[in-house]
Amino acid sequence: MNVRTQQDRIDSDLADERLLVSLTSTFGILALVLASVGIYGLMAYSVAQLTKEIGIRMALGAFPRHVLNMVLGEASSLAAAAIAIGIGASFAVTRFVKSMLFGITPSDPVTLWGAATLLTIAALCASWIPARRAASVQPIEALRRD
């Protein structure tokens, strides 16, 4: 007597998979936000430690865009190293996740490039504020700091 439409049956059969996708997506976004906050903290700390050096560079004639490029270059090199380690680790664990992937291979190049691009953009966005702060350092104020 359990009469239901075909679409209702399909929806109930796929409910567990949809929940898993929703949870995985939510945790992935949360991990990206936490990684961005961590990168921001690391770059802000690095800029704070280098304030005197940045002040000296600015006093000797460095342009703010050079300081901005220096900080963003450091952030991008750290991101590139982390992405290389992550891609290497993903190749190491492909045999464990092969059964959970549908429609793609564990080493799908489009997915890997997409993830690497997303992480690079997140790292550069997270380090933009510390880089702007470093570029706006006044040389006299930086040299007075102890």
TORFI-867968 format. One line per field, with one value per atom (N, C-alpha, C): atom name; x, y, z. Coordinates in Angstrom, 2 decimals, decimal comma, m for minus. Layout:
<rs>
atome (CA/...)
X (X/...)
Y (Y/...)
Z (Z/...)
</rs>
This chain:
<rs>
atome (N/CA/C/N/CA/C/N/CA/C/N/CA/C/N/CA/C/N/CA/C/N/CA/C/N/CA/C/N/CA/C/N/CA/C/N/CA/C/N/CA/C/N/CA/C/N/CA/C/N/CA/C/N/CA/C/N/CA/C/N/CA/C/N/CA/C/N/CA/C/N/CA/C/N/CA/C/N/CA/C/N/CA/C/N/CA/C/N/CA/C/N/CA/C/N/CA/C/N/CA/C/N/CA/C/N/CA/C/N/CA/C/N/CA/C/N/CA/C/N/CA/C/N/CA/C/N/CA/C/N/CA/C/N/CA/C/N/CA/C/N/CA/C/N/CA/C/N/CA/C/N/CA/C/N/CA/C/N/CA/C/N/CA/C/N/CA/C/N/CA/C/N/CA/C/N/CA/C/N/CA/C/N/CA/C/N/CA/C/N/CA/C/N/CA/C/N/CA/C/N/CA/C/N/CA/C/N/CA/C/N/CA/C/N/CA/C/N/CA/C/N/CA/C/N/CA/C/N/CA/C/N/CA/C/N/CA/C/N/CA/C/N/CA/C/N/CA/C/N/CA/C/N/CA/C/N/CA/C/N/CA/C/N/CA/C/N/CA/C/N/CA/C/N/CA/C/N/CA/C/N/CA/C/N/CA/C/N/CA/C/N/CA/C/N/CA/C/N/CA/C/N/CA/C/N/CA/C/N/CA/C/N/CA/C/N/CA/C/N/CA/C/N/CA/C/N/CA/C/N/CA/C/N/CA/C/N/CA/C/N/CA/C/N/CA/C/N/CA/C/N/CA/C/N/CA/C/N/CA/C/N/CA/C/N/CA/C/N/CA/C/N/CA/C/N/CA/C/N/CA/C/N/CA/C/N/CA/C/N/CA/C/N/CA/C/N/CA/C/N/CA/C/N/CA/C/N/CA/C/N/CA/C/N/CA/C/N/CA/C/N/CA/C/N/CA/C/N/CA/C/N/CA/C/N/CA/C/N/CA/C/N/CA/C/N/CA/C/N/CA/C/N/CA/C/N/CA/C/N/CA/C/N/CA/C/N/CA/C/N/CA/C/N/CA/C/N/CA/C/N/CA/C/N/CA/C/N/CA/C/N/CA/C/N/CA/C/N/CA/C/N/CA/C/N/CA/C/N/CA/C)
X (0,80/0,00/0,85/2,13/3,06/3,20/2,23/2,22/2,92/3,98/4,73/5,14/5,44/5,87/7,30/7,68/9,04/10,07/9,78/10,71/10,86/9,81/9,90/10,79/10,66/11,50/12,98/13,23/14,61/15,18/14,38/14,85/15,15/14,32/14,58/15,79/16,00/17,17/18,47/18,42/19,62/19,82/18,97/19,05/20,38/20,83/22,09/23,28/23,28/24,37/24,38/23,19/23,10/23,57/23,24/23,71/25,24/25,79/27,25/27,92/27,34/27,90/27,80/26,68/26,51/27,51/27,67/28,62/30,05/30,40/31,75/32,03/31,07/31,25/31,38/30,57/30,64/31,98/32,45/33,76/34,89/34,76/35,77/35,85/34,70/34,67/35,23/34,87/35,40/36,93/37,43/38,89/39,57/38,94/39,51/39,54/38,48/38,44/39,51/39,63/40,65/42,06/42,28/43,60/43,88/42,87/43,06/43,37/42,69/42,97/44,38/44,80/46,16/47,21/46,97/47,91/47,95/46,78/46,74/47,56/47,37/48,12/49,61/50,01/51,43/52,04/51,35/51,89/51,87/50,85/50,83/51,97/52,24/53,37/54,70/54,82/56,05/56,28/55,22/55,35/55,70/55,10/55,42/56,88/57,42/58,81/59,76/59,31/60,17/59,90/59,15/58,79/60,03/61,02/62,23/62,96/63,08/63,73/62,95/61,62/60,79/60,96/61,05/61,28/62,60/63,63/64,94/64,87/64,20/64,05/63,31/62,24/61,47/62,31/63,12/63,96/65,04/65,48/66,51/65,93/64,61/64,02/63,17/62,85/61,98/60,56/59,94/58,57/57,61/56,45/55,48/55,09/55,04/54,67/55,74/57,02/58,08/57,92/57,56/57,32/56,10/55,06/53,85/54,19/54,98/55,38/56,26/57,09/57,95/57,11/56,13/55,30/54,42/53,81/52,97/53,81/55,05/55,94/56,28/56,50/56,75/55,53/54,36/53,13/52,90/53,17/52,95/53,97/55,19/56,18/55,81/55,31/54,83/53,63/52,73/51,55/51,95/52,91/53,36/54,00/54,79/55,39/54,32/53,34/52,27/51,42/51,15/50,35/51,13/52,41/53,22/53,20/53,33/53,26/51,88/50,83/49,47/49,18/49,65/49,42/50,19/51,40/52,15/51,44/50,90/50,16/48,88/48,24/47,01/47,29/48,43/48,79/49,07/49,57/49,88/48,63/47,54/46,34/45,23/45,54/44,50/43,85/44,60/44,02/42,99/43,06/42,11/40,78/40,80/39,59/38,99/39,57/39,11/37,66/37,25/35,88/34,85/35,26/34,31/34,13/34,89/34,81/33,91/33,06/32,12/32,31/32,66/32,77/34,12/35,05/36,40/37,41/38,61/39,68/40,34/41,03/41,67/42,72/43,33/44,35/43,88/42,63/42,05/42,78/43,42/44,21/43,37/42,16/41,31/40,97/40,66/40,33/41,56/42,71/43,93/44,31/44,24/44,57/43,56/42,29/41,26/41,48/41,80/42,06/43,31/44,35/45,58/45,34/44,55/44,23/43,42/42,42/41,61/42,45/43,35/44,20/45,19/45,70/46,61/45,88/44,67/43,88/43,56/43,20/42,90/44,13/45,30/46,53/46,88/46,74/47,05/46,04/44,78/43,77/44,01/44,41/44,65/45,88/46,84/48,05/48,00/46,90/46,78/46,80/46,06/46,00/47,36/48,07/49,41/50,36/50,21/51,07/50,78/49,52/49,16/49,66/49,57/50,06/51,57/52,27/53,73/54,08/53,30/53,58/53,30/52,49/52,17/52,99/54,04/54,90/55,63/55,59/56,35/57,77/58,78/60,15/60,55/60,18/60,60/59,94/58,67/57,96/58,54/58,89/59,45/60,83/61,62/62,95/62,89/61,84/61,70/61,26/60,59/60,10/61,25/60,99/62,03/61,77)
Y (m1,20/0,00/1,27/1,09/2,23/2,74/3,49/3,99/5,35/5,41/6,66/6,82/8,03/8,26/7,77/7,64/7,19/8,18/9,47/10,50/10,44/10,18/10,04/8,87/7,78/6,61/6,91/7,58/7,94/8,88/9,88/10,83/10,14/9,19/8,50/7,58/7,00/6,14/6,94/8,16/8,99/9,92/9,84/10,75/10,60/9,38/9,15/9,72/9,51/10,02/11,55/12,15/13,61/14,18/13,50/13,94/13,86/12,77/12,61/13,71/14,03/15,09/16,44/16,70/17,97/18,10/17,04/17,08/17,23/16,49/16,57/17,97/18,54/19,89/20,91/20,78/21,70/21,61/20,40/20,23/20,72/20,54/21,05/22,57/23,22/24,68/25,16/24,48/24,83/24,66/23,60/23,40/24,49/24,93/26,01/27,32/27,59/28,81/28,75/27,61/27,48/27,59/27,02/27,14/28,60/29,31/30,72/31,55/31,27/32,00/31,70/30,45/30,09/30,78/30,84/31,52/33,00/33,59/35,00/35,24/34,39/34,54/34,39/33,42/33,20/34,39/34,90/36,03/37,31/37,50/38,69/38,65/37,46/37,31/37,55/37,02/37,21/38,69/39,38/40,81/41,59/41,21/41,90/41,70/40,51/40,25/41,00/41,25/41,90/43,39/43,98/45,39/46,28/46,01/46,83/46,70/45,47/45,25/45,94/45,84/46,49/48,00/48,54/49,97/50,41/49,61/49,93/49,89/48,88/48,79/50,01/50,40/51,57/52,85/52,95/54,14/54,22/53,06/53,05/53,16/53,30/53,56/52,48/51,44/50,40/50,95/50,60/51,03/50,12/50,63/49,77/48,53/48,63/47,45/46,37/46,77/45,77/45,02/45,75/45,11/44,20/44,68/43,88/42,60/42,72/41,54/40,61/41,16/40,32/39,46/40,07/39,32/38,32/38,74/37,81/36,70/37,00/35,97/34,92/35,39/34,45/33,57/34,17/33,41/32,40/32,82/31,89/30,76/31,03/29,94/28,94/29,43/28,52/27,72/28,38/27,68/26,63/26,95/25,99/24,76/24,98/23,84/22,99/23,64/22,89/22,13/22,73/22,05/20,86/21,01/19,89/18,72/19,03/17,97/17,34/18,16/17,64/16,76/17,15/16,32/15,01/15,07/13,84/12,92/13,50/12,69/12,14/12,90/12,40/11,19/11,18/10,01/8,80/9,06/7,97/7,30/8,05/7,48/7,18/7,20/6,97/5,60/4,61/3,27/3,14/4,01/3,95/4,63/5,63/6,37/6,01/5,07/4,70/4,23/3,54/3,02/4,09/5,23/6,29/7,32/7,23/8,20/7,69/8,57/8,18/9,12/8,55/9,33/9,96/9,85/10,37/9,35/9,49/8,63/9,32/8,59/9,23/10,26/10,13/11,11/11,92/12,34/13,14/14,48/14,78/16,00/17,28/17,28/18,47/18,77/17,75/17,93/18,40/17,79/18,19/19,63/20,01/21,39/22,37/21,96/22,83/23,07/22,00/22,14/22,97/22,74/23,52/25,00/25,29/26,68/27,32/26,61/27,13/27,42/26,52/26,72/27,86/28,01/29,13/30,47/30,53/31,77/32,07/31,03/31,24/31,72/31,18/31,60/33,04/33,42/34,79/35,79/35,40/36,28/36,43/35,34/35,40/36,23/36,29/37,06/38,47/38,84/40,17/41,26/41,08/42,12/42,32/41,26/41,49/42,12/41,77/42,35/43,84/44,21/45,64/46,40/45,76/46,38/46,59/45,62/45,74/46,83/46,95/47,95/49,37/49,50/50,84/51,23/50,48/50,79/52,10/52,98/54,23/53,96/54,29/53,95/54,49/55,70/56,30/55,60/55,20/54,49/53,08/52,44/51,09/51,11/52,13/52,20/52,59/53,28/53,64/52,46/51,51/50,36/49,56/49,02/48,20/46,75)
Z (0,00/0,00/0,00/m0,11/m0,12/m1,55/m2,01/m3,36/m3,39/m4,23/m4,36/m5,81/m6,17/m7,55/m7,73/m8,97/m9,30/m8,75/m8,90/m8,42/m6,90/m6,16/m4,71/m4,32/m5,04/m4,76/m5,06/m6,16/m6,51/m5,46/m5,06/m4,05/m2,73/m2,30/m1,04/m1,15/m2,32/m2,51/m2,52/m3,01/m3,10/m1,91/m0,92/0,23/0,97/1,17/1,89/1,11/m0,20/m1,02/m1,03/m1,11/m1,09/0,24/1,33/2,64/2,72/2,21/2,21/1,38/0,22/m0,62/0,09/0,73/1,44/2,58/3,36/4,47/3,98/2,95/2,40/1,85/1,15/0,61/1,73/2,77/3,89/4,59/4,82/5,47/4,58/3,26/2,34/2,35/2,37/2,43/3,77/4,84/6,16/6,20/5,59/5,54/4,73/3,64/2,83/3,61/4,36/5,18/6,27/6,94/7,99/7,42/6,26/5,62/5,25/4,77/4,43/5,66/6,76/8,01/8,49/8,36/8,75/7,90/6,60/5,70/6,03/6,29/6,67/7,93/8,93/10,18/9,97/9,18/8,90/8,17/7,18/6,42/7,25/8,08/8,95/9,95/10,49/11,42/10,71/9,50/8,72/8,40/8,03/7,72/8,99/10,11/11,37/11,74/11,49/11,81/10,87/9,65/8,65/8,51/9,43/9,31/9,23/10,05/10,03/8,69/8,19/6,90/5,78/5,83/4,82/4,89/6,12/6,29/5,69/5,88/5,30/3,78/3,25/1,80/1,25/1,95/1,50/1,61/2,68/2,85/1,77/1,29/0,25/m1,16/m1,26/m2,56/m3,15/m2,41/m2,94/m3,11/m4,19/m4,43/m3,68/m3,30/m2,60/m3,40/m4,72/m5,51/m5,43/m5,24/m5,07/m3,75/m2,71/m1,41/m1,50/m2,18/m2,38/m3,12/m4,19/m4,96/m4,14/m3,27/m2,43/m1,49/m0,85/0,10/m0,64/m1,75/m2,51/m3,14/m3,51/m4,04/m2,99/m1,76/m0,67/m0,43/m0,46/m0,25/m1,37/m2,60/m3,72/m3,73/m3,29/m3,22/m2,12/m0,99/0,05/m0,43/m1,15/m1,67/m2,70/m3,55/m4,56/m3,91/m2,87/m2,16/m1,49/m0,87/m0,20/m1,20/m2,35/m3,38/m3,95/m4,15/m4,64/m3,65/m2,37/m1,35/m1,34/m1,46/m1,47/m2,66/m3,83/m5,02/m4,90/m4,37/m4,13/m3,15/m2,09/m1,11/m1,72/m2,60/m3,22/m4,12/m4,79/m5,58/m4,68/m3,48/m2,56/m1,99/m1,87/m1,25/m2,26/m3,53/m4,54/m4,44/m4,06/m3,99/m2,87/m1,88/m0,77/m1,10/m1,97/m2,28/m3,62/m4,31/m5,65/m5,64/m4,63/m4,58/m4,27/m3,76/m3,41/m4,52/m5,60/m6,68/m7,79/m8,28/m9,34/m10,52/m11,65/m12,87/m13,12/m12,19/m12,40/m11,88/m12,37/m11,88/m10,69/m9,83/m8,67/m9,03/m10,19/m10,59/m11,79/m11,77/m12,85/m12,94/m14,08/m14,17/m14,06/m14,57/m14,49/m13,03/m12,28/m10,86/m10,08/m10,33/m9,63/m9,96/m11,24/m11,63/m11,05/m11,04/m10,47/m8,98/m8,27/m6,83/m6,58/m7,37/m7,21/m7,50/m8,52/m8,84/m7,73/m7,22/m6,13/m4,89/m4,56/m3,38/m3,59/m4,80/m5,08/m4,96/m5,49/m5,38/m3,92/m3,16/m1,73/m0,98/m1,30/m0,62/m0,96/m2,21/m2,60/m2,02/m1,98/m1,37/0,13/0,78/2,22/2,55/1,65/1,93/1,35/0,73/0,13/1,19/2,29/3,33/4,00/4,41/4,95/3,92/2,66/1,63/1,46/1,48/1,39/2,62/3,77/4,99/4,91/4,36/4,21/3,22/2,16/1,14/1,63/2,67/3,16/4,39/4,68/5,82/5,55/6,52/6,44/6,96/6,20/6,59/7,96/8,27/9,54/10,71/10,55/11,62/11,80/10,70/10,80/11,46/11,18/11,76/13,24/13,66/15,07/15,92/15,32/16,08/16,66/17,81/18,45/18,27)
</rs>
